[in-house]
């Protein structure tokens, strides 16, 4: 019974986070990664400058995943955009490993073959989601990772 309640709370927390992320996307709050013009679009993606990558949570590294193209903070969230050429099944596991190394816990995954979502939590809170989608460039995937900024949360409590 206790386990059922705990599982129900986790599902509700993940659903609430998903609604927040989808609402932000629908309202234009989650910007798309930088896009190059014309024929250059499928060339190597430009890496985010150090002033942006310093915004990423301590311990979070995309070195094994791909290129971080943009990082920003919005309210209590850190949003990381990246690209990769690794296979979808591999990249979802690598994202899970990278976010776990930054102190978050896995909370589920949904892989449909053409896109995938990976969910994270801290303690009892839903704490983030990575969305991996096919890009317009063959063999390349766009990644949008939204994480609860634990430092901002600690300051607000």
KEVEX-283959 format. One record per residue: residue number from 1; z, y, x of N, C-alpha, C, O in turn. Coordinates in pm, whole numbers, always signed. Atoms other than C-alpha are relative to their C-alpha. Layout:
REM residues N
{n NUM, n_up Z, n_north Y, n_east X, ca_up Z, ca_north Y, ca_east X, c_up Z, c_north Y, c_east X, o_up Z, o_north Y, o_east X}
...
REM end
This chain:
REM residues 157
{n 1, n_up +0, n_north -119, n_east +82, ca_up +0, ca_north +0, ca_east +0, c_up +0, c_north +125, c_east +87, o_up -76, o_north +219, o_east +62}
{n 2, n_up -7, n_north -116, n_east -91, ca_up +94, ca_north +241, ca_east +281, c_up -133, c_north +14, c_east +74, o_up -182, o_north +126, o_east +93}
{n 3, n_up +129, n_north -3, n_east -71, ca_up -224, ca_north +147, ca_east +468, c_up -110, c_north +55, c_east -91, o_up -196, o_north +130, o_east -44}
{n 4, n_up +99, n_north -50, n_east +95, ca_up -432, ca_north +216, ca_east +156, c_up +12, c_north +151, c_east -16, o_up -89, o_north +221, o_east -20}
{n 5, n_up -21, n_north -145, n_east +10, ca_up -277, ca_north +562, ca_east +121, c_up -49, c_north +71, c_east +125, o_up -113, o_north +176, o_east +117}
{n 6, n_up +42, n_north -60, n_east -126, ca_up -338, ca_north +637, ca_east +488, c_up -153, c_north +2, c_east +7, o_up -212, o_north +103, o_east +46}
{n 7, n_up +147, n_north +7, n_east +0, ca_up -701, ca_north +522, ca_east +458, c_up -58, c_north +102, c_east -98, o_up -157, o_north +168, o_east -66}
{n 8, n_up +46, n_north -96, n_east +100, ca_up -746, ca_north +733, ca_east +142, c_up +13, c_north +144, c_east +53, o_up -76, o_north +226, o_east +32}
{n 9, n_up -19, n_north -134, n_east -57, ca_up -603, ca_north +1041, ca_east +322, c_up -104, c_north +29, c_east +107, o_up -156, o_north +140, o_east +114}
{n 10, n_up +104, n_north -19, n_east -103, ca_up -842, ca_north +990, ca_east +613, c_up -135, c_north +28, c_east -65, o_up -207, o_north +118, o_east -23}
{n 11, n_up +127, n_north -21, n_east +68, ca_up -1138, ca_north +961, ca_east +380, c_up -7, c_north +138, c_east -64, o_up -111, o_north +204, o_east -57}
{n 12, n_up -3, n_north -134, n_east +59, ca_up -1033, ca_north +1276, ca_east +196, c_up -14, c_north +107, c_east +106, o_up -83, o_north +207, o_east +85}
{n 13, n_up +9, n_north -98, n_east -108, ca_up -991, ca_north +1463, ca_east +524, c_up -142, c_north +6, c_east +55, o_up -194, o_north +116, o_east +79}
{n 14, n_up +138, n_north +3, n_east -48, ca_up -1336, ca_north +1352, ca_east +646, c_up -93, c_north +64, c_east -103, o_up -184, o_north +139, o_east -67}
{n 15, n_up +83, n_north -59, n_east +106, ca_up -1490, ca_north +1445, ca_east +310, c_up +16, c_north +152, c_east -4, o_up -81, o_north +225, o_east -22}
{n 16, n_up -24, n_north -145, n_east -1, ca_up -1327, ca_north +1790, ca_east +324, c_up -71, c_north +65, c_east +117, o_up -131, o_north +171, o_east +101}
{n 17, n_up +69, n_north -55, n_east -118, ca_up -1459, ca_north +1849, ca_east +676, c_up -151, c_north +1, c_east -22, o_up -218, o_north +98, o_east +12}
{n 18, n_up +143, n_north +8, n_east +27, ca_up -1805, ca_north +1735, ca_east +572, c_up -43, c_north +112, c_east -94, o_up -149, o_north +172, o_east -74}
{n 19, n_up +33, n_north -110, n_east +93, ca_up -1801, ca_north +1984, ca_east +283, c_up +0, c_north +134, c_east +72, o_up -86, o_north +219, o_east +45}
{n 20, n_up -4, n_north -126, n_east -75, ca_up -1702, ca_north +2265, ca_east +521, c_up -124, c_north +14, c_east +87, o_up -187, o_north +120, o_east +90}
{n 21, n_up +116, n_north -5, n_east -88, ca_up -1978, ca_north +2177, ca_east +768, c_up -127, c_north +20, c_east -81, o_up -211, o_north +104, o_east -45}
{n 22, n_up +121, n_north -15, n_east +82, ca_up -2242, ca_north +2137, ca_east +497, c_up -6, c_north +139, c_east -64, o_up -114, o_north +196, o_east -77}
{n 23, n_up -3, n_north -135, n_east +56, ca_up -2130, ca_north +2464, ca_east +336, c_up -41, c_north +103, c_east +102, o_up -115, o_north +197, o_east +71}
{n 24, n_up +38, n_north -94, n_east -106, ca_up -2162, ca_north +2645, ca_east +667, c_up -149, c_north -7, c_east +29, o_up -214, o_north +95, o_east +50}
{n 25, n_up +143, n_north +16, n_east -22, ca_up -2509, ca_north +2501, ca_east +720, c_up -79, c_north +64, c_east -114, o_up -177, o_north +135, o_east -91}
{n 26, n_up +71, n_north -54, n_east +117, ca_up -2617, ca_north +2594, ca_east +366, c_up +5, c_north +151, c_east -4, o_up -90, o_north +216, o_east -48}
{n 27, n_up -14, n_north -146, n_east +1, ca_up -2489, ca_north +2948, ca_east +407, c_up -55, c_north +65, c_east +127, o_up -45, o_north +186, o_east +144}
{n 28, n_up +58, n_north -54, n_east -123, ca_up -2658, ca_north +2986, ca_east +745, c_up +103, c_north +24, c_east +109, o_up +72, o_north +88, o_east +209}
{n 29, n_up -106, n_north -24, n_east -97, ca_up -2328, ca_north +2984, ca_east +934, c_up -12, c_north -83, c_east +125, o_up +43, o_north -47, o_east +229}
{n 30, n_up +19, n_north +82, n_east -119, ca_up -2432, ca_north +2707, ca_east +1172, c_up -142, c_north +24, c_east +47, o_up -238, o_north -25, o_east -11}
{n 31, n_up +132, n_north -37, n_east -51, ca_up -2717, ca_north +2843, ca_east +1377, c_up -67, c_north -119, c_east +66, o_up -2, o_north -210, o_east +116}
{n 32, n_up +78, n_north +102, n_east -69, ca_up -2991, ca_north +2625, ca_east +1512, c_up +2, c_north +29, c_east +149, o_up +21, o_north +144, o_east +189}
{n 33, n_up +4, n_north -24, n_east -143, ca_up -3012, ca_north +2577, ca_east +1887, c_up -116, c_north +94, c_east +36, o_up -210, o_north +112, o_east -42}
{n 34, n_up +108, n_north -86, n_east -46, ca_up -3228, ca_north +2815, ca_east +2088, c_up -131, c_north -78, c_east +0, o_up -133, o_north -194, o_east +40}
{n 35, n_up +131, n_north +65, n_east +5, ca_up -3596, ca_north +2734, ca_east +2038, c_up -98, c_north +83, c_east +81, o_up -101, o_north +205, o_east +70}
{n 36, n_up +102, n_north -68, n_east -77, ca_up -3875, ca_north +2818, ca_east +2277, c_up -125, c_north +20, c_east -84, o_up -144, o_north -49, o_east -184}
{n 37, n_up +122, n_north -29, n_east +74, ca_up -4206, ca_north +2959, ca_east +2158, c_up -113, c_north -96, c_east +35, o_up -121, o_north -148, o_east +146}
{n 38, n_up +128, n_north +68, n_east -17, ca_up -4533, ca_north +2771, ca_east +2111, c_up +6, c_north -131, c_east +74, o_up +88, o_north -218, o_east +43}
{n 39, n_up +13, n_north +125, n_east -74, ca_up -4629, ca_north +2500, ca_east +2358, c_up +121, c_north -32, c_east +86, o_up +142, o_north -147, o_east +124}
{n 40, n_up -118, n_north +21, n_east -84, ca_up -4311, ca_north +2549, ca_east +2560, c_up +114, c_north -67, c_east -75, o_up +213, o_north -107, o_east -13}
{n 41, n_up -109, n_north +53, n_east +81, ca_up -4099, ca_north +2416, ca_east +2271, c_up +48, c_north -136, c_east +47, o_up +167, o_north -164, o_east +41}
{n 42, n_up -40, n_north +135, n_east -39, ca_up -4102, ca_north +2059, ca_east +2403, c_up +20, c_north -16, c_east +150, o_up +33, o_north -128, o_east +199}
{n 43, n_up -34, n_north +6, n_east -142, ca_up -4045, ca_north +2147, ca_east +2767, c_up +150, c_north -22, c_east +12, o_up +219, o_north -32, o_east -89}
{n 44, n_up -144, n_north +20, n_east -22, ca_up -3703, ca_north +2099, ca_east +2922, c_up +79, c_north +110, c_east -70, o_up +46, o_north +228, o_east -58}
{n 45, n_up -83, n_north -95, n_east +73, ca_up -3439, ca_north +2265, ca_east +2706, c_up +83, c_north +83, c_east +97, o_up +137, o_north +30, o_east +194}
{n 46, n_up -82, n_north -84, n_east -89, ca_up -3265, ca_north +2563, ca_east +2867, c_up +149, c_north -28, c_east -22, o_up +196, o_north -39, o_east -135}
{n 47, n_up -144, n_north +25, n_east +8, ca_up -2900, ca_north +2500, ca_east +2947, c_up +75, c_north +127, c_east -40, o_up +36, o_north +237, o_east -4}
{n 48, n_up -86, n_north -112, n_east +39, ca_up -2632, ca_north +2721, ca_east +2794, c_up +61, c_north +62, c_east +125, o_up +90, o_north -9, o_east +221}
{n 49, n_up -63, n_north -65, n_east -116, ca_up -2489, ca_north +2979, ca_east +3035, c_up +147, c_north -39, c_east +11, o_up +209, o_north -78, o_east -88}
{n 50, n_up -141, n_north +36, n_east -21, ca_up -2144, ca_north +2916, ca_east +3188, c_up +96, c_north +73, c_east -93, o_up +198, o_north +16, o_east -131}
{n 51, n_up -91, n_north -73, n_east +89, ca_up -1985, ca_north +3187, ca_east +2969, c_up +11, c_north -70, c_east -135, o_up +113, o_north -58, o_east -203}
{n 52, n_up -5, n_north +76, n_east +125, ca_up -2074, ca_north +2968, ca_east +2669, c_up +67, c_north -136, c_east +21, o_up +152, o_north -176, o_east -58}
{n 53, n_up -55, n_north +135, n_east -20, ca_up -1990, ca_north +2626, ca_east +2815, c_up +150, c_north +4, c_east +25, o_up +219, o_north -96, o_east +2}
{n 54, n_up -146, n_north -13, n_east -16, ca_up -1641, ca_north +2756, ca_east +2902, c_up +72, c_north -2, c_east -135, o_up +194, o_north -22, o_east -139}
{n 55, n_up -61, n_north +4, n_east +133, ca_up -1579, ca_north +2770, ca_east +2526, c_up +28, c_north -143, c_east -48, o_up +105, o_north -163, o_east -142}
{n 56, n_up -19, n_north +140, n_east +40, ca_up -1594, ca_north +2389, ca_east +2504, c_up +144, c_north -43, c_east +27, o_up +206, o_north +4, o_east +122}
{n 57, n_up -137, n_north +49, n_east -20, ca_up -1259, ca_north +2207, ca_east +2467, c_up +14, c_north -66, c_east +138, o_up -80, o_north -127, o_east +188}
{n 58, n_up -29, n_north +66, n_east -128, ca_up -1098, ca_north +2088, ca_east +2792, c_up -28, c_north -149, c_east -12, o_up +10, o_north -213, o_east -110}
{n 59, n_up +29, n_north +143, n_east -3, ca_up -1222, ca_north +1742, ca_east +2884, c_up -131, c_north -38, c_east -65, o_up -177, o_north -151, o_east -47}
{n 60, n_up +126, n_north +32, n_east +67, ca_up -1541, ca_north +1762, ca_east +2675, c_up -116, c_north +24, c_east +96, o_up -135, o_north +135, o_east +145}
{n 61, n_up +115, n_north -10, n_east -89, ca_up -1849, ca_north +1692, ca_east +2886, c_up -120, c_north -71, c_east -63, o_up -108, o_north -180, o_east -117}
{n 62, n_up +125, n_north +60, n_east +48, ca_up -2208, ca_north +1626, ca_east +2785, c_up -83, c_north -53, c_east +117, o_up -201, o_north -83, o_east +100}
{n 63, n_up +74, n_north +43, n_east -119, ca_up -2306, ca_north +1520, ca_east +3140, c_up -72, c_north -133, c_east -21, o_up -183, o_north -151, o_east +30}
{n 64, n_up +62, n_north +131, n_east +23, ca_up -2380, ca_north +1163, ca_east +3023, c_up -90, c_north -2, c_east -124, o_up -159, o_north -100, o_east -150}
{n 65, n_up +70, n_north -4, n_east +129, ca_up -2538, ca_north +1275, ca_east +2695, c_up -133, c_north +71, c_east +9, o_up -237, o_north +14, o_east -24}
{n 66, n_up +122, n_north -79, n_east -5, ca_up -2791, ca_north +1550, ca_east +2754, c_up +32, c_north +143, c_east +41, o_up +131, o_north +167, o_east +110}
{n 67, n_up -13, n_north -140, n_east -38, ca_up -2828, ca_north +1927, ca_east +2792, c_up +65, c_north +80, c_east -111, o_up +17, o_north +81, o_east -224}
{n 68, n_up -62, n_north -93, n_east +94, ca_up -2590, ca_north +2167, ca_east +2618, c_up -84, c_north +127, c_east +2, o_up -103, o_north +188, o_east +107}
{n 69, n_up +88, n_north -117, n_east +7, ca_up -2812, ca_north +2451, ca_east +2496, c_up +68, c_north +124, c_east -55, o_up +21, o_north +235, o_east -34}
{n 70, n_up -72, n_north -115, n_east +55, ca_up -2561, ca_north +2671, ca_east +2315, c_up +141, c_north -43, c_east -39, o_up +161, o_north -155, o_east -88}
{n 71, n_up -137, n_north +24, n_east +42, ca_up -2185, ca_north +2692, ca_east +2254, c_up +52, c_north +132, c_east -56, o_up +29, o_north +239, o_east +0}
{n 72, n_up -61, n_north -120, n_east +58, ca_up -2002, ca_north +2934, ca_east +2029, c_up +125, c_north -39, c_east -77, o_up +145, o_north -155, o_east -112}
{n 73, n_up -120, n_north +19, n_east +81, ca_up -1674, ca_north +2977, ca_east +1845, c_up -16, c_north +79, c_east -128, o_up -65, o_north +192, o_east -128}
{n 74, n_up -5, n_north -66, n_east +131, ca_up -1643, ca_north +3061, ca_east +1477, c_up +132, c_north -36, c_east -63, o_up +159, o_north -152, o_east -93}
{n 75, n_up -134, n_north +18, n_east +56, ca_up -1294, ca_north +3107, ca_east +1338, c_up +73, c_north -108, c_east +79, o_up +97, o_north -91, o_east +198}
{n 76, n_up -76, n_north +105, n_east -68, ca_up -1108, ca_north +2784, ca_east +1422, c_up -88, c_north -117, c_east +45, o_up -38, o_north -228, o_east +62}
{n 77, n_up +92, n_north +107, n_east -38, ca_up -1418, ca_north +2584, ca_east +1525, c_up -79, c_north +35, c_east +125, o_up -111, o_north +152, o_east +149}
{n 78, n_up +90, n_north -12, n_east -113, ca_up -1618, ca_north +2529, ca_east +1842, c_up -127, c_north -74, c_east -40, o_up -120, o_north -188, o_east -87}
{n 79, n_up +127, n_north +61, n_east +39, ca_up -1988, ca_north +2459, ca_east +1781, c_up -85, c_north -16, c_east +125, o_up -115, o_north +81, o_east +195}
{n 80, n_up +78, n_north +33, n_east -120, ca_up -2189, ca_north +2285, ca_east +2054, c_up -136, c_north -52, c_east -46, o_up -144, o_north -144, o_east -128}
{n 81, n_up +136, n_north +47, n_east +25, ca_up -2568, ca_north +2247, ca_east +2036, c_up -51, c_north -63, c_east +130, o_up -26, o_north -11, o_east +239}
{n 82, n_up +52, n_north +69, n_east -118, ca_up -2740, ca_north +2004, ca_east +2271, c_up -126, c_north -77, c_east -37, o_up -159, o_north -93, o_east -155}
{n 83, n_up +115, n_north +87, n_east +20, ca_up -3051, ca_north +1793, ca_east +2315, c_up +14, c_north -120, c_east +94, o_up +77, o_north -111, o_east +199}
{n 84, n_up -2, n_north +121, n_east -83, ca_up -3095, ca_north +1442, ca_east +2452, c_up -127, c_north -80, c_east -23, o_up -194, o_north -66, o_east -126}
{n 85, n_up +112, n_north +93, n_east +15, ca_up -3366, ca_north +1186, ca_east +2511, c_up +49, c_north -144, c_east -3, o_up -31, o_north -237, o_east -1}
{n 86, n_up -56, n_north +136, n_east +7, ca_up -3131, ca_north +889, ca_east +2496, c_up -21, c_north -57, c_east -141, o_up -31, o_north +20, o_east -237}
{n 87, n_up +16, n_north +61, n_east +133, ca_up -3174, ca_north +639, ca_east +2210, c_up +117, c_north +34, c_east -92, o_up +230, o_north +51, o_east -46}
{n 88, n_up -100, n_north -41, n_east +98, ca_up -2985, ca_north +725, ca_east +1890, c_up +126, c_north -86, c_east +6, o_up +237, o_north -32, o_east +7}
{n 89, n_up -117, n_north +88, n_east -4, ca_up -2756, ca_north +419, ca_east +1905, c_up +87, c_north +28, c_east +122, o_up +210, o_north +25, o_east +114}
{n 90, n_up -74, n_north -28, n_east -123, ca_up -2658, ca_north +501, ca_east +2262, c_up +68, c_north +137, c_east -5, o_up +183, o_north +151, o_east +35}
{n 91, n_up -54, n_north -136, n_east +0, ca_up -2608, ca_north +875, ca_east +2207, c_up +121, c_north +12, c_east -93, o_up +213, o_north +89, o_east -63}
{n 92, n_up -116, n_north -9, n_east +89, ca_up -2368, ca_north +824, ca_east +1914, c_up +125, c_north -54, c_east +69, o_up +233, o_north +1, o_east +52}
{n 93, n_up -113, n_north +56, n_east -74, ca_up -2143, ca_north +608, ca_east +2134, c_up +42, c_north +96, c_east +112, o_up +161, o_north +116, o_east +134}
{n 94, n_up -32, n_north -95, n_east -107, ca_up -2166, ca_north +858, ca_east +2422, c_up +71, c_north +124, c_east -54, o_up +163, o_north +175, o_east +10}
{n 95, n_up -67, n_north -115, n_east +61, ca_up -2070, ca_north +1145, ca_east +2191, c_up +144, c_north -38, c_east -36, o_up +238, o_north +38, o_east -11}
{n 96, n_up -135, n_north +46, n_east +36, ca_up -1775, ca_north +944, ca_east +2061, c_up +87, c_north -6, c_east +124, o_up +202, o_north +37, o_east +121}
{n 97, n_up -76, n_north +9, n_east -125, ca_up -1664, ca_north +875, ca_east +2420, c_up +36, c_north +138, c_east +54, o_up +148, o_north +161, o_east +98}
{n 98, n_up -22, n_north -135, n_east -54, ca_up -1703, ca_north +1242, ca_east +2524, c_up +106, c_north +75, c_east -80, o_up +193, o_north +140, o_east -23}
{n 99, n_up -96, n_north -72, n_east +83, ca_up -1508, ca_north +1379, ca_east +2229, c_up +138, c_north -66, c_east +9, o_up +240, o_north +3, o_east +4}
{n 100, n_up -127, n_north +70, n_east -19, ca_up -1239, ca_north +1112, ca_east +2270, c_up +65, c_north +43, c_east +132, o_up +187, o_north +60, o_east +138}
{n 101, n_up -53, n_north -46, n_east -130, ca_up -1201, ca_north +1220, ca_east +2637, c_up +60, c_north +140, c_east -12, o_up +143, o_north +178, o_east +70}
{n 102, n_up -53, n_north -135, n_east +21, ca_up -1131, ca_north +1572, ca_east +2504, c_up +124, c_north +0, c_east -90, o_up +175, o_north +106, o_east -124}
{n 103, n_up -125, n_north +9, n_east +75, ca_up -835, ca_north +1444, ca_east +2300, c_up -14, c_north -18, c_east -150, o_up +87, o_north -16, o_east -221}
{n 104, n_up +20, n_north +25, n_east +143, ca_up -990, ca_north +1381, ca_east +1957, c_up -9, c_north -151, c_east -20, o_up -32, o_north -225, o_east +76}
{n 105, n_up +9, n_north +143, n_east +30, ca_up -991, ca_north +1042, ca_east +1783, c_up -119, c_north -26, c_east -90, o_up -149, o_north +54, o_east -178}
{n 106, n_up +111, n_north +35, n_east +89, ca_up -1291, ca_north +868, ca_east +1625, c_up +51, c_north -23, c_east -142, o_up +160, o_north -78, o_east -161}
{n 107, n_up -39, n_north +18, n_east +140, ca_up -1280, ca_north +868, ca_east +1243, c_up -112, c_north -64, c_east -81, o_up -99, o_north -77, o_east -203}
{n 108, n_up +108, n_north +66, n_east +72, ca_up -1608, ca_north +699, ca_east +1154, c_up -136, c_north +42, c_east +52, o_up -150, o_north +139, o_east +127}
{n 109, n_up +136, n_north -26, n_east -45, ca_up -1981, ca_north +692, ca_east +1208, c_up -96, c_north -48, c_east -108, o_up -71, o_north -147, o_east -176}
{n 110, n_up +105, n_north +40, n_east +93, ca_up -2292, ca_north +677, ca_east +991, c_up -133, c_north +17, c_east +72, o_up -173, o_north +130, o_east +102}
{n 111, n_up +126, n_north -4, n_east -72, ca_up -2619, ca_north +588, ca_east +1163, c_up -109, c_north -55, c_east -91, o_up -108, o_north -173, o_east -128}
{n 112, n_up +108, n_north +40, n_east +90, ca_up -2930, ca_north +579, ca_east +945, c_up -131, c_north -28, c_east +73, o_up -233, o_north -54, o_east +9}
{n 113, n_up +120, n_north +30, n_east -77, ca_up -3179, ca_north +527, ca_east +1227, c_up -86, c_north +121, c_east +31, o_up -150, o_north +126, o_east +137}
{n 114, n_up +76, n_north -123, n_east -24, ca_up -3344, ca_north +869, ca_east +1194, c_up +94, c_north +119, c_east +20, o_up +52, o_north +225, o_east +65}
{n 115, n_up -105, n_north -97, n_east -25, ca_up -3018, ca_north +1067, ca_east +1206, c_up +133, c_north -74, c_east -5, o_up +142, o_north -185, o_east -58}
{n 116, n_up -133, n_north +62, n_east -1, ca_up -2650, ca_north +995, ca_east +1259, c_up +107, c_north +107, c_east -4, o_up +85, o_north +220, o_east +40}
{n 117, n_up -117, n_north -86, n_east +0, ca_up -2310, ca_north +1152, ca_east +1201, c_up +115, c_north -79, c_east +62, o_up +131, o_north -198, o_east +38}
{n 118, n_up -118, n_north +58, n_east -61, ca_up -1998, ca_north +1085, ca_east +1405, c_up +116, c_north +92, c_east -37, o_up +107, o_north +213, o_east -18}
{n 119, n_up -113, n_north -78, n_east +49, ca_up -1660, ca_north +1198, ca_east +1266, c_up +120, c_north -16, c_east +92, o_up +140, o_north -121, o_east +153}
{n 120, n_up -116, n_north -1, n_east -87, ca_up -1342, ca_north +1290, ca_east +1454, c_up +121, c_north +56, c_east -72, o_up +108, o_north +126, o_east -173}
{n 121, n_up -123, n_north -53, n_east +57, ca_up -979, ca_north +1367, ca_east +1378, c_up +100, c_north +26, c_east +111, o_up +86, o_north -25, o_east +223}
{n 122, n_up -118, n_north -18, n_east -86, ca_up -660, ca_north +1490, ca_east +1544, c_up +119, c_north -26, c_east -90, o_up +127, o_north +27, o_east -201}
{n 123, n_up -116, n_north +37, n_east +81, ca_up -334, ca_north +1346, ca_east +1420, c_up -47, c_north -41, c_east -140, o_up -117, o_north -141, o_east -154}
{n 124, n_up +41, n_north +35, n_east +136, ca_up -385, ca_north +1347, ca_east +1041, c_up -109, c_north +92, c_east -52, o_up -149, o_north +81, o_east -168}
{n 125, n_up +101, n_north -96, n_east +45, ca_up -645, ca_north +1627, ca_east +1028, c_up -141, c_north -46, c_east +34, o_up -166, o_north -101, o_east +142}
{n 126, n_up +141, n_north +15, n_east -33, ca_up -1020, ca_north +1589, ca_east +1003, c_up -30, c_north +110, c_east +101, o_up +6, o_north +225, o_east +78}
{n 127, n_up +11, n_north -97, n_east -109, ca_up -1125, ca_north +1762, ca_east +1323, c_up -141, c_north +24, c_east +48, o_up -161, o_north +105, o_east +138}
{n 128, n_up +134, n_north -28, n_east -47, ca_up -1499, ca_north +1747, ca_east +1363, c_up -104, c_north -100, c_east -41, o_up -76, o_north -207, o_east -95}
{n 129, n_up +114, n_north +83, n_east +34, ca_up -1840, ca_north +1604, ca_east +1318, c_up -114, c_north +32, c_east +95, o_up -141, o_north +148, o_east +124}
{n 130, n_up +124, n_north -16, n_east -77, ca_up -2144, ca_north +1549, ca_east +1536, c_up -115, c_north -47, c_east -88, o_up -108, o_north -154, o_east -149}
{n 131, n_up +121, n_north +38, n_east +74, ca_up -2484, ca_north +1544, ca_east +1368, c_up -112, c_north -13, c_east +102, o_up -139, o_north +80, o_east +178}
{n 132, n_up +110, n_north +24, n_east -93, ca_up -2773, ca_north +1392, ca_east +1563, c_up -126, c_north -21, c_east -85, o_up -131, o_north -110, o_east -171}
{n 133, n_up +124, n_north +7, n_east +78, ca_up -3124, ca_north +1449, ca_east +1425, c_up -121, c_north -2, c_east +93, o_up -117, o_north +50, o_east +204}
{n 134, n_up +125, n_north -4, n_east -76, ca_up -3478, ca_north +1390, ca_east +1546, c_up -44, c_north +145, c_east +13, o_up -35, o_north +222, o_east -82}
{n 135, n_up +53, n_north -135, n_east -17, ca_up -3623, ca_north +1705, ca_east +1694, c_up -150, c_north -3, c_east -26, o_up -206, o_north -108, o_east -57}
{n 136, n_up +145, n_north -7, n_east +15, ca_up -3981, ca_north +1824, ca_east +1664, c_up -73, c_north -52, c_east +122, o_up -196, o_north -59, o_east +122}
{n 137, n_up +58, n_north +50, n_east -124, ca_up -4040, ca_north +1685, ca_east +2013, c_up +21, c_north -151, c_east +8, o_up +134, o_north -199, o_east -4}
{n 138, n_up -8, n_north +146, n_east -1, ca_up -4117, ca_north +1316, ca_east +2041, c_up +100, c_north -50, c_east +104, o_up +99, o_north -8, o_east +219}
{n 139, n_up -98, n_north +61, n_east -90, ca_up -3832, ca_north +1115, ca_east +2190, c_up +123, c_north +85, c_east +26, o_up +207, o_north +49, o_east +108}
{n 140, n_up -114, n_north -89, n_east -23, ca_up -3584, ca_north +1401, ca_east +2171, c_up +82, c_north +14, c_east -127, o_up +28, o_north +17, o_east -238}
{n 141, n_up -95, n_north -13, n_east +110, ca_up -3276, ca_north +1438, ca_east +1951, c_up +76, c_north +131, c_east +14, o_up +114, o_north +169, o_east +125}
{n 142, n_up -83, n_north -120, n_east +4, ca_up -3095, ca_north +1758, ca_east +1850, c_up +141, c_north -41, c_east -42, o_up +159, o_north -121, o_east -133}
{n 143, n_up -140, n_north +31, n_east +27, ca_up -2716, ca_north +1742, ca_east +1848, c_up +71, c_north +129, c_east -39, o_up +60, o_north +230, o_east +30}
{n 144, n_up -90, n_north -109, n_east +37, ca_up -2482, ca_north +1976, ca_east +1662, c_up +138, c_north -60, c_east -17, o_up +161, o_north -146, o_east -103}
{n 145, n_up -138, n_north +49, n_east +1, ca_up -2114, ca_north +1912, ca_east +1727, c_up +90, c_north +115, c_east -45, o_up +91, o_north +221, o_east +17}
{n 146, n_up -96, n_north -99, n_east +49, ca_up -1853, ca_north +2104, ca_east +1527, c_up +139, c_north -62, c_east +12, o_up +167, o_north -167, o_east -47}
{n 147, n_up -136, n_north +50, n_east -21, ca_up -1492, ca_north +2058, ca_east +1637, c_up +103, c_north +105, c_east -37, o_up +81, o_north +225, o_east -15}
{n 148, n_up -113, n_north -87, n_east +23, ca_up -1166, ca_north +2207, ca_east +1520, c_up +53, c_north +42, c_east +137, o_up +82, o_north -43, o_east +222}
{n 149, n_up -53, n_north -52, n_east -126, ca_up -1049, ca_north +2431, ca_east +1805, c_up +151, c_north -19, c_east -1, o_up +223, o_north +57, o_east -66}
{n 150, n_up -143, n_north +31, n_east +0, ca_up -707, ca_north +2280, ca_east +1874, c_up +83, c_north +116, c_east +53, o_up +195, o_north +138, o_east +6}
{n 151, n_up -73, n_north -114, n_east -54, ca_up -603, ca_north +2586, ca_east +2077, c_up +18, c_north +108, c_east -106, o_up +126, o_north +166, o_east -118}
{n 152, n_up -9, n_north -100, n_east +107, ca_up -681, ca_north +2821, ca_east +1785, c_up +96, c_north -48, c_east -108, o_up +172, o_north +32, o_east -163}
{n 153, n_up -90, n_north +55, n_east +101, ca_up -497, ca_north +2590, ca_east +1545, c_up +145, c_north +12, c_east +45, o_up +232, o_north +46, o_east -35}
{n 154, n_up -136, n_north -9, n_east -52, ca_up -190, ca_north +2584, ca_east +1770, c_up +51, c_north +144, c_east -5, o_up +169, o_north +167, o_east -34}
{n 155, n_up -40, n_north -139, n_east +6, ca_up -187, ca_north +2965, ca_east +1785, c_up +30, c_north +45, c_east -142, o_up +114, o_north +132, o_east -162}
{n 156, n_up -17, n_north -44, n_east +139, ca_up -209, ca_north +2995, ca_east +1405, c_up +118, c_north -66, c_east -70, o_up +155, o_north -24, o_east -180}
{n 157, n_up -113, n_north +68, n_east +64, ca_up +82, ca_north +2757, ca_east +1331, c_up +131, c_north +41, c_east +59, o_up +236, o_north -7, o_east +16}
REM end
